[in-house]
Amino acid sequence: MTINAALTELSALLGDRLSRSKPDLEAHGASETHFAAAPPDAVAYPESTGEVADILRICHAHGCPVIAYGAGTALEGHTSAIAGGISLDLARMNRVLDIRQGDMQAVVQPGLTREELNRELRTTGLFFSVDPGANASIGGMAATRASGTTAVRYGTMRDNIRALEVVMADGRVIRTGSGARKSSSGYDLTGLFLGSEGTLGVITELTVQLHGQPEAISAAVCAFERMEDAVDAVVAVIQIGIPVARIEFVDAESVRAVNAYSGTDLPAKPHIFVEFHGSESAVAEDAERFREVVDEFGAEGIRTATRTEDRTALWTARHHAYWACLGLKPGATAVVTDVCVPISRLAEAIEETRADIAASTIPGPMLGHVGDGNFHAALLIEPGNAAELAEAKRLASRMAERALRMGGTITGEHGIGFGKLAYMEAEHGAAWDVMGEIKRALDPANILNPGKVVRGQ
Ligand SMILES: Cc1cc2nc3c(=O)[nH]c(=O)nc-3n(C[C@H](O)[C@H](O)[C@H](O)COP(=O)(O)OP(=O)(O)OC[C@H]3O[C@@H](n4cnc5c(N)ncnc54)[C@H](O)[C@@H]3O)c2cc1C
């Protein structure tokens, strides 16, 4: 068999860094969400770009699928080995190679997690801004074009990656981009690999943009009686141009879940979580303008948090919201949705979604990075319950259709994997065929994460 032939050569190359142990295979075939387990045939642990290149050359010669693996936190079945092959776990390539203080950049290996990078940066006065709810790897975040709570101010991975080193399907090593802030030099290959989900190449090095730690930070939470008032308040804050660093919406059900999971004591009502970065005076002024705007929408009990430990507790609770929501239905798994619409359609999109979920038989707490027009519902289902899964998928597909009808996208940040393939044609039309042509040109043997992002080859 082609996979077996590849495994024999890979085993000679990697020794015990090619694992076929059951726990390893199970861990790499598992999903954070509702997808059935799809374990690989083996897990490879490379330690250098050269080894990644050797692995890809072997797999290319034998037609063996290769699924790049960062921290395994992606939500749409991205790392499932649906065609078998090897999981290429980059966890051992996790070093910070260079911190370029003057350029506010760092050069890192792909397996480094965002929290590890920020720990390394602690004494530099700089930080890496992109913060998905999980402690994802920088390589995985680039490969999914991830974002998080701070994208409204500092941008997504698209805005914070300057250059990449990538190993192509046939083992060639290329470099894209540069340390310069801008360039008009040819096709934007860096942009092409961002969001390619391991289907076009394996990222082995990244130059990331950092930001200066703000002089002052202030966070606040406030409640609203009605969900639509909370969302309208966010839209007003964005349209007026108050420079928020984070602005998150959390519905009443999610607040109940967060209270139970993280020990917070927020009233069980829709909330906005917000944060301001800047000088002491700018932050105070922004917070005051925010207060004036949300007051008009009936905000209640505004609480501010300026002490680091209070802010950390607040944002940790927000980051743990997914696991908190799972706790609303004991033993549940979730179909997690992730649509993004133009800000002018946000209130309408959220209200229609809320009505849909309210009329359904399954719970679906909602929350999101609403400053970007991005929101999620965690549709909670019993594992293995086909009727609940079908209902969750019906709601999810109505959300996707709604986002497209409103001029938005089927995913603001989580990506496609194979969970969202069904909506790609509707969003992209003939452009989806072009994506397939790019895939075939760069990976003619279809070994890189087959079955994801593009139409079946
Ligand atoms: C609780 C929770 C909250 C989340 N919140 C957010 C959020 O706020 N924002 C957000 O954007 N996402 C969020 N996510 C989703 C997830 O964290 C992101 O998609 C993240 O970017 C995945 O990174 P990872 O290291 O886990 O990648 P993995 O899951 O390991 O891989 C993701 C994809 O990238 C590919 N890949 C991984 N490494 C490489 C590489 N070096 N080269 C090429 N391809 C590679 C894989 O093949 C796969 O297709 C959340 C997930 C959870 C569980």
The ligand as an SDF file (V2000), in Angstrom:
LIG
                    3D

 53 58  0  0  0  0  0  0  0  0999 V2000
  -12.5600   27.1760   22.8380 C   0  0  0  0  0  0  0  0  0  0  0  0
  -12.1610   27.6010   21.4720 C   0  0  0  0  0  0  0  0  0  0  0  0
  -12.2420   28.9320   21.1470 C   0  0  0  0  0  0  0  0  0  0  0  0
  -11.8380   29.3730   19.8860 C   0  0  0  0  0  0  0  0  0  0  0  0
  -11.9030   30.6940   19.6000 N   0  0  0  0  0  0  0  0  0  0  0  0
  -11.4580   31.1320   18.4100 C   0  0  0  0  0  0  0  0  0  0  0  0
  -11.4320   32.5260   18.1190 C   0  0  0  0  0  0  0  0  0  0  0  0
  -11.8080   33.3690   18.9350 O   0  0  0  0  0  0  0  0  0  0  0  0
  -10.9460   32.9090   16.9120 N   0  0  0  0  0  0  0  0  0  0  0  0
  -10.5070   32.0070   15.9850 C   0  0  0  0  0  0  0  0  0  0  0  0
  -10.0620   32.4150   14.9220 O   0  0  0  0  0  0  0  0  0  0  0  0
  -10.5370   30.6890   16.2420 N   0  0  0  0  0  0  0  0  0  0  0  0
  -10.9830   30.2340   17.4160 C   0  0  0  0  0  0  0  0  0  0  0  0
  -10.9860   28.8900   17.6770 N   0  0  0  0  0  0  0  0  0  0  0  0
  -10.5330   27.9350   16.6560 C   0  0  0  0  0  0  0  0  0  0  0  0
   -9.0310   27.5930   16.6840 C   0  0  0  0  0  0  0  0  0  0  0  0
   -8.4410   27.8940   17.9420 O   0  0  0  0  0  0  0  0  0  0  0  0
   -8.3000   28.3390   15.5710 C   0  0  0  0  0  0  0  0  0  0  0  0
   -8.7920   27.8900   14.3210 O   0  0  0  0  0  0  0  0  0  0  0  0
   -6.7790   28.1870   15.5980 C   0  0  0  0  0  0  0  0  0  0  0  0
   -6.2410   29.0920   14.6780 O   0  0  0  0  0  0  0  0  0  0  0  0
   -6.3000   26.7900   15.2700 C   0  0  0  0  0  0  0  0  0  0  0  0
   -4.9260   26.6990   15.6020 O   0  0  0  0  0  0  0  0  0  0  0  0
   -4.2590   25.2980   15.9820 P   0  0  0  0  0  0  0  0  0  0  0  0
   -2.8430   25.5160   16.2980 O   0  0  0  0  0  0  0  0  0  0  0  0
   -5.0640   24.6060   17.0020 O   0  0  0  0  0  0  0  0  0  0  0  0
   -4.3750   24.5660   14.5690 O   0  0  0  0  0  0  0  0  0  0  0  0
   -4.8600   23.0970   14.2450 P   0  0  0  0  0  0  0  0  0  0  0  0
   -6.2410   22.8780   14.7490 O   0  0  0  0  0  0  0  0  0  0  0  0
   -3.8310   22.1290   14.6590 O   0  0  0  0  0  0  0  0  0  0  0  0
   -4.8880   23.1830   12.6550 O   0  0  0  0  0  0  0  0  0  0  0  0
   -5.7640   24.0410   11.9980 C   0  0  0  0  0  0  0  0  0  0  0  0
   -5.5610   23.9580   10.4910 C   0  0  0  0  0  0  0  0  0  0  0  0
   -4.3140   24.5180   10.1630 O   0  0  0  0  0  0  0  0  0  0  0  0
   -3.4750   23.5710    9.5420 C   0  0  0  0  0  0  0  0  0  0  0  0
   -2.1310   23.7920   10.0710 N   0  0  0  0  0  0  0  0  0  0  0  0
   -1.7320   23.7470   11.3780 C   0  0  0  0  0  0  0  0  0  0  0  0
   -0.4300   24.0710   11.4640 N   0  0  0  0  0  0  0  0  0  0  0  0
    0.0010   24.3170   10.1980 C   0  0  0  0  0  0  0  0  0  0  0  0
    1.2460   24.6840    9.6240 C   0  0  0  0  0  0  0  0  0  0  0  0
    2.3280   24.8850   10.3680 N   0  0  0  0  0  0  0  0  0  0  0  0
    1.3350   24.8300    8.2740 N   0  0  0  0  0  0  0  0  0  0  0  0
    0.2430   24.6460    7.4990 C   0  0  0  0  0  0  0  0  0  0  0  0
   -0.9590   24.2900    7.9820 N   0  0  0  0  0  0  0  0  0  0  0  0
   -1.0720   24.1400    9.3160 C   0  0  0  0  0  0  0  0  0  0  0  0
   -4.0540   22.2260    9.8820 C   0  0  0  0  0  0  0  0  0  0  0  0
   -3.7610   21.2660    8.8910 O   0  0  0  0  0  0  0  0  0  0  0  0
   -5.5260   22.5420    9.9530 C   0  0  0  0  0  0  0  0  0  0  0  0
   -6.1000   22.5610    8.6810 O   0  0  0  0  0  0  0  0  0  0  0  0
  -11.3820   28.4270   18.9340 C   0  0  0  0  0  0  0  0  0  0  0  0
  -11.2920   27.0840   19.2800 C   0  0  0  0  0  0  0  0  0  0  0  0
  -11.6890   26.6540   20.5430 C   0  0  0  0  0  0  0  0  0  0  0  0
  -11.5630   25.1960   20.8880 C   0  0  0  0  0  0  0  0  0  0  0  0
  1  2  1  0
  2  3  1  0
  2 52  2  0
  3  4  2  0
  4  5  1  0
  4 50  1  0
  5  6  2  0
  6  7  1  0
  6 13  1  0
  7  8  2  0
  7  9  1  0
  9 10  1  0
 10 11  2  0
 10 12  1  0
 12 13  2  0
 13 14  1  0
 14 15  1  0
 14 50  1  0
 15 16  1  0
 16 17  1  0
 16 18  1  0
 18 19  1  0
 18 20  1  0
 20 21  1  0
 20 22  1  0
 22 23  1  0
 23 24  1  0
 24 25  2  0
 24 26  1  0
 24 27  1  0
 27 28  1  0
 28 29  2  0
 28 30  1  0
 28 31  1  0
 31 32  1  0
 32 33  1  0
 33 34  1  0
 33 48  1  0
 34 35  1  0
 35 36  1  0
 35 46  1  0
 36 37  1  0
 36 45  1  0
 37 38  2  0
 38 39  1  0
 39 40  1  0
 39 45  2  0
 40 41  1  0
 40 42  2  0
 42 43  1  0
 43 44  2  0
 44 45  1  0
 46 47  1  0
 46 48  1  0
 48 49  1  0
 50 51  2  0
 51 52  1  0
 52 53  1  0
M  END
$$$$
